[in-house]
Amino acid sequence: MTETTQFSPMNLIASARAMILNPDLSAMSAPKAKLIRALQITYAVVRDLADGQLNLRAMSLVYTTLLSLVPLLAISFSVLKGFGVHNQLEPMLLGMLEPLGEKGAEITETIIGFVENVKVGVLGSLGLMLLVYTVVSLMQKIERAFNYTWHLNAERPFAQRFSDYLSVILIGPILVFTSMGLTASLSTNTVTERLSQIEPFGTLLGIVGMIVPYLLTVAALAFIYSFIPNTKVRLQSAIVGALVSGVMWKGAGWVFKTFVLTSVKYTAIYSAFATLIMFMIWMYLGWLILLVGASIAFYHQKPEYLQTGRGDLQVSNRVKEKLAILIAELVGANYYKGHKPWTLDALASRLRTPVDATLMVLSALEKRGLLTRTGDDPPAYIPGKPLETTTVKDALDAVRSANESPQLNPDQLPTTAGAEDVFANMDGALNDALAGTTLKQLALGKDPGE
């Protein structure tokens, strides 16, 4: 019986999970540590997919894209027309919809027809504003999906959102077609053509010609992963996510193309709707791959989330209290030493805690006025009150009373004389133990008597 329990499938799964998520990477060789980290990230992404939220957000983006695709391309078409390269819009769409085969060409022709019928110049002020609003709404929905993968709740301010989104919409197409034009020019260059006739340069150029489109895809994805989330994304993490999602994009395209070629039965069943259904499925796969790549970039940059996942973070009162004291000490020490103020990410990294837990305590201290945020991007935290008159007890009270509401707080609860004595003794003992220690003394490492 003991052996059966020991080697049951559930025990084996639990052992494998513990081996992947809880190893000591510092004791391993660099290649083995990287392999284990890759397995950890894979496990975390699969866990997120099983949760279902990434699927729901990808499906939501399909709906939003259907509504906003023509306005988005109409604005891009107008920008490109000013540079005389608007004719390249159709080949780009054909490339993106290549896995759809003949249906991709049909959809491209239809979309280009819609775009050409949109006359930006005759829409008028209100029509143009609605056109831009539709596109900005799409970008906002994309940002929210990416922010979800990064555990972010705050979006860009309206003015910054508007300027950033329009920059991508107006400048992005120019950069894309510039890179495509450079690639095409190099491939038709006289020197390149002569070198291609000499071995081994011909073989090398052929390999480069196969790699360059993939590298351009990776570069575009890395830019998306760096820019879209409302946080600072390290370039290395963005590239890792882009490399994996680029491979997934190419692989999914090949599989989907094979599926389309063998989907004669579906065409017979759905008739005229078959093309639209295939288009929506391909869009869904594309958005899902983008979100998976964003999750990979997130876990690569923030490995502390590999174990906690996306569930509601449970933080005990003891952890909150200790975090409050540590944060107050760190912020105060930098303030008195004239060092750069702490940001949320920097504090989370220094304390080796998830950003959610750190933000929970920071919000409690900020609500009590003990800390305040600067107007920097990203914001940093500085003392909100004079530290020489603010006690450590104030910081503890801030997290102890966090999330209390007028409808439910200690004063609203029924009580007894015995219970009131217990709470009074606890508060008195805490005050006596801290002896009025101020946050200044804590930050400078001084005894209360100094």
C-alpha positions in Angstrom: 0.0 0.0 0.0 2.8 2.3 0.9 4.6 1.7 -2.4 1.4 2.3 -4.4 0.9 5.7 -2.6 4.5 6.6 -3.1 4.5 6.0 -6.9 0.9 7.2 -7.6 0.6 9.5 -10.6 -0.5 12.4 -8.4 2.6 12.0 -6.2 4.8 11.9 -9.3 3.2 15.1 -10.7 3.7 16.8 -7.3 7.3 15.7 -7.2 8.0 16.9 -10.7 6.3 20.2 -9.9 8.5 20.7 -6.8 11.6 19.7 -8.7 10.9 22.3 -11.4 9.7 25.2 -9.2 11.8 24.8 -6.1 15.4 24.0 -7.2 18.5 25.9 -6.0 19.6 27.4 -9.3 22.7 29.0 -7.7 24.1 25.5 -7.0 23.7 24.4 -10.7 25.9 25.0 -13.7 24.8 27.8 -16.0 23.4 25.5 -18.8 21.4 23.4 -16.3 20.1 26.5 -14.5 18.9 28.0 -17.8 17.2 24.7 -18.8 15.4 24.6 -15.4 14.4 28.3 -15.8 13.0 27.5 -19.2 11.0 24.6 -17.8 9.7 26.8 -15.0 8.5 29.5 -17.5 6.9 26.8 -19.7 5.1 25.4 -16.7 3.9 28.9 -15.6 2.6 29.7 -19.1 0.8 26.4 -19.4 -0.8 27.1 -16.0 -2.0 30.5 -17.3 -3.4 28.9 -20.4 -5.3 26.3 -18.3 -6.7 29.2 -16.2 -8.5 30.4 -19.3 -8.0 34.1 -19.0 -5.5 34.3 -21.9 -8.0 32.5 -24.2 -10.8 34.9 -23.2 -8.7 38.0 -23.8 -7.5 36.6 -27.2 -11.2 36.0 -28.2 -12.1 39.5 -27.0 -9.3 41.0 -29.1 -10.6 39.2 -32.2 -14.0 40.9 -31.8 -12.4 44.3 -31.3 -10.0 43.8 -34.2 -13.0 43.0 -36.5 -14.5 46.3 -35.6 -11.3 48.4 -35.8 -9.3 46.8 -38.6 -10.6 48.9 -41.4 -10.2 52.2 -39.5 -6.7 51.2 -38.4 -5.7 50.3 -42.0 -7.4 53.5 -43.3 -5.2 55.7 -41.1 -2.1 53.7 -42.0 -3.0 53.8 -45.7 -3.3 57.7 -45.5 0.1 58.0 -43.8 1.8 55.6 -46.3 0.1 57.4 -49.2 1.9 60.5 -48.2 5.2 58.6 -48.7 4.1 57.0 -51.9 4.3 53.4 -50.6 0.6 52.8 -49.9 0.7 50.0 -52.6 2.7 47.9 -50.2 -0.2 47.6 -47.8 -1.8 44.7 -49.8 1.4 42.6 -49.9 1.8 43.0 -46.2 -1.7 41.8 -45.5 -1.2 38.9 -47.9 1.9 37.9 -46.0 0.0 38.0 -42.6 -2.9 36.0 -44.1 -0.8 33.6 -46.1 -1.8 30.6 -43.9 -5.3 31.1 -45.2 -4.3 30.2 -48.7 -6.7 31.4 -51.4 -9.1 32.6 -48.6 -6.3 35.0 -47.5 -6.1 36.6 -50.9 -9.9 36.9 -50.9 -10.0 38.5 -47.5 -7.1 40.9 -48.4 -8.9 42.0 -51.5 -12.1 42.7 -49.6 -10.3 44.6 -46.8 -8.3 46.7 -49.2 -11.6 47.6 -51.0 -13.1 48.8 -47.7 -10.0 50.8 -46.9 -10.0 52.5 -50.3 -13.6 53.4 -49.9 -12.8 55.3 -46.7 -12.0 58.8 -47.8 -10.3 60.4 -44.8 -10.3 63.8 -46.4 -14.1 63.9 -46.8 -15.0 62.5 -43.4 -15.1 65.9 -41.7 -13.9 66.7 -38.2 -16.5 64.5 -36.4 -15.9 61.5 -38.7 -12.2 61.8 -38.4 -12.4 61.9 -34.6 -14.6 58.8 -34.6 -12.1 57.1 -36.9 -9.2 57.9 -34.5 -11.3 57.0 -31.4 -12.0 53.6 -32.9 -8.3 52.9 -33.5 -7.3 54.3 -30.0 -9.9 52.0 -28.4 -8.3 49.0 -30.1 -4.9 50.0 -28.8 -6.3 50.5 -25.3 -7.9 47.0 -25.4 -4.5 45.6 -26.5 -2.7 47.5 -23.7 -5.2 46.1 -21.1 -4.6 42.5 -22.3 -0.8 43.0 -22.1 -1.1 44.7 -18.7 -3.0 41.7 -17.5 -0.1 39.4 -18.4 2.2 41.8 -16.4 -0.1 41.9 -13.3 -0.7 45.7 -13.9 -3.9 47.5 -13.0 -3.0 51.1 -13.8 -3.2 52.2 -17.5 -1.4 55.1 -19.1 -2.8 58.6 -18.4 -5.2 59.8 -21.1 -2.8 62.3 -22.7 0.1 59.9 -22.7 -2.1 57.1 -24.0 -3.4 59.3 -26.9 0.1 60.4 -27.9 1.8 57.0 -27.5 -0.9 55.2 -29.5 -0.9 57.7 -32.3 2.9 57.5 -32.5 2.7 53.7 -33.0 -0.1 54.0 -35.5 1.6 56.8 -37.6 5.3 55.9 -37.3 4.9 52.1 -37.1 3.9 51.5 -40.7 6.7 53.7 -42.0 9.3 51.7 -40.0 7.8 48.4 -41.2 7.8 49.3 -44.9 11.3 50.9 -44.5 12.7 47.6 -43.3 10.8 45.7 -46.0 12.1 48.1 -48.6 15.7 47.7 -47.4 15.4 43.9 -47.4 14.0 44.0 -51.0 16.7 46.4 -52.1 19.5 44.2 -50.7 18.0 41.1 -52.4 17.9 42.7 -55.8 21.3 44.5 -55.5 23.8 43.9 -58.3 26.6 42.9 -55.8 24.2 40.6 -54.0 23.2 38.9 -57.3 26.9 38.4 -58.3 27.8 37.0 -54.8 24.9 34.6 -55.0 26.5 32.9 -58.0 29.7 32.2 -56.0 29.8 29.4 -53.5 29.7 29.3 -50.5 28.3 32.9 -50.6 25.3 31.7 -52.6 24.3 29.2 -49.9 25.0 31.8 -47.1 22.9 34.4 -48.8 20.1 31.9 -49.2 20.2 31.1 -45.5 20.2 34.8 -44.7 17.3 35.4 -47.0 15.3 32.8 -45.0 16.4 34.2 -41.6 15.9 37.9 -42.3 12.0 37.7 -42.5 12.0 35.8 -39.2 14.3 38.4 -37.6 12.1 41.2 -38.8 9.1 39.4 -37.2 11.1 39.0 -33.9 12.1 42.7 -34.0 8.5 43.8 -34.4 7.3 41.5 -31.6 10.1 42.7 -29.3 9.0 46.3 -29.9 5.4 45.4 -29.1 6.4 43.6 -25.9 8.6 46.5 -24.8 6.2 49.3 -25.6 2.6 48.1 -25.0 2.7 47.1 -21.3 2.5 50.1 -19.0 5.7 49.3 -17.3 9.4 49.2 -18.0 10.2 45.9 -19.9 13.9 44.9 -20.1 15.0 44.4 -23.7 16.4 41.0 -23.0 13.0 39.8 -21.7 11.2 41.3 -24.6 13.6 39.5 -27.0 13.1 36.2 -25.3 9.4 36.5 -25.6 9.7 37.6 -29.2 12.0 34.7 -30.2 9.6 32.1 -28.8 6.4 33.7 -30.1 8.1 34.2 -33.5 8.8 30.5 -33.7 5.2 29.8 -32.6 3.8 32.2 -35.2 5.7 30.5 -38.0 4.8 27.0 -36.8 1.2 27.9 -36.3 1.1 29.4 -39.8 2.4 26.1 -41.3 -0.1 24.0 -39.3 -3.0 26.2 -40.1 -2.2 26.3 -43.8 -2.2 22.5 -43.8 -5.5 22.6 -42.0 -7.1 25.0 -44.5 -5.9 22.9 -47.5 -7.7 19.9 -46.0 -10.9 21.7 -44.8 -13.0 20.9 -47.8 -15.7 19.5 -45.6 -15.9 22.7 -43.5 -16.3 24.8 -46.7 -19.2 22.5 -47.7 -20.8 22.8 -44.3 -20.4 26.6 -43.7 -20.5 27.7 -47.3 -20.0 31.5 -47.6 -19.2 31.7 -43.8 -16.2 29.4 -44.1 -13.9 32.2 -45.1 -15.0 34.4 -42.2 -14.7 31.6 -39.7 -11.2 30.7 -40.9 -10.2 34.4 -40.7 -11.5 34.7 -37.1 -9.7 31.5 -36.0 -6.4 32.7 -37.5 -6.8 36.0 -35.7 -7.5 34.2 -32.5 -4.4 32.1 -32.8 -2.4 35.2 -33.6 -3.6 37.1 -30.5 -3.1 34.1 -28.3 0.5 33.7 -29.5 1.1 37.4 -28.9 -0.2 37.0 -25.3 1.8 33.9 -24.7 4.9 35.7 -25.8 4.1 38.5 -23.4 3.7 36.0 -20.6 7.1 34.5 -21.4 8.6 38.0 -21.3 6.9 38.7 -17.9 8.1 35.5 -16.2 11.6 35.9 -17.6 11.8 39.4 -16.1 9.9 38.6 -12.9 10.7 35.0 -11.9 9.3 35.6 -8.4 5.8 35.1 -10.0 6.6 31.6 -11.2 5.2 29.9 -8.1 2.4 32.3 -7.2 0.6 32.3 -10.5 -2.4 34.5 -11.1 -4.6 33.7 -8.2 -5.4 36.2 -5.5 -2.2 36.8 -3.6 -2.5 35.8 0.0 -0.3 37.8 2.4 -0.3 37.3 6.1 -0.5 40.2 8.6 3.0 39.4 9.8 4.4 39.7 6.3 2.5 43.0 5.7 3.9 44.4 9.0 7.4 43.4 8.3 7.2 44.8 4.7 5.8 48.1 6.1 8.8 48.5 8.4 11.3 47.5 5.8 9.8 49.8 3.1 9.7 52.7 5.6 13.3 52.1 6.5 14.5 51.9 2.9 12.5 55.0 1.7 13.7 57.0 4.7 17.4 55.9 4.4 17.5 57.0 0.7 15.7 60.3 1.6 18.3 61.2 4.3 21.3 60.0 2.2 20.2 61.9 -0.8 20.0 58.8 -3.0 17.5 58.1 -5.8 14.0 57.4 -4.4 12.7 53.8 -4.6 10.3 52.7 -7.3 7.8 49.9 -7.0 9.9 47.5 -9.1 13.1 48.4 -7.3 11.5 47.8 -3.9 10.0 44.5 -5.0 13.4 43.4 -6.3 15.2 44.5 -3.2 12.8 42.8 -0.9 12.4 39.7 -3.2 8.6 39.9 -3.0 6.0 39.9 -5.7 5.1 43.3 -7.0 1.5 42.8 -5.9 2.5 42.3 -2.3 4.8 45.3 -2.3 2.1 47.4 -3.9 -0.4 46.3 -1.3 1.8 47.7 1.5 2.8 50.8 -0.4 -0.8 51.6 -1.0 -1.6 51.3 2.7 1.3 53.6 3.7 0.4 56.0 0.9 -3.3 56.1 2.0 -2.2 57.1 5.5 0.0 59.8 4.1 3.2 58.2 5.3 4.5 58.0 1.7 3.8 59.9 -1.5 4.5 59.3 -5.1 6.6 61.6 -7.3 5.5 62.6 -10.8 8.3 60.7 -12.4 7.8 57.9 -15.0 7.8 55.4 -13.3 6.7 57.1 -10.1 9.0 56.8 -7.1 8.2 56.9 -3.4 9.3 59.6 -0.9 8.2 60.4 2.7 4.8 62.0 2.9 5.2 63.3 6.4 8.2 64.5 8.5 10.0 61.3 9.5 11.1 62.7 12.9 7.5 63.0 14.0 6.2 59.8 12.5 6.6 56.7 14.5 7.1 53.0 13.5 3.7 52.4 15.2 2.1 54.6 12.6 3.5 52.4 9.8 2.2 49.3 11.5 -1.2 50.8 12.1 -1.4 51.7 8.4 -1.2 48.1 7.2 -3.2 46.8 10.2 -6.1 49.0 9.3 -5.8 48.7 5.5 -9.0 47.8 3.6 -11.2 48.6 6.5 -14.5 50.2 5.4 -17.1 52.3 7.2 -19.4 49.2 7.0 -16.9 46.8 8.6 -14.3 48.0 11.0 -13.4 47.3 14.7 -15.7 50.0 16.0 -18.7 48.4 14.2 -18.2 45.0 15.9 -19.9 44.0 19.1 -17.5 43.8 22.0 -17.1 42.8 25.6 -15.2 44.2 28.5 -12.8 41.3 28.4 -12.1 41.7 24.7 -11.6 45.5 25.1 -9.0 44.8 27.8 -7.1 42.4 25.6 -6.9 44.9 22.7 -5.9 47.7 25.1 -3.2 45.6 26.6 -1.9 44.6 23.1 -1.8 48.3 22.0 -0.1 49.3 25.2 2.5 46.5 25.0 3.2 47.5 21.3 3.7 51.2 22.3 6.0 50.2 25.2 8.0 47.9 23.0 8.6 50.5 20.3 9.1 53.3 22.8 8.0 55.9 20.4 10.7 55.0 17.8 10.4 57.4 14.9 10.9 56.5 11.2 13.9 58.8 11.2 15.6 56.8 13.9 14.7 53.6 12.0 16.1 55.0 8.7 19.3 56.2 10.3 19.7 53.1 12.5 19.7 55.0 15.7 18.4 53.9 19.2 15.2 55.6 20.5 17.2 57.5 23.1 19.6 59.1 20.6 
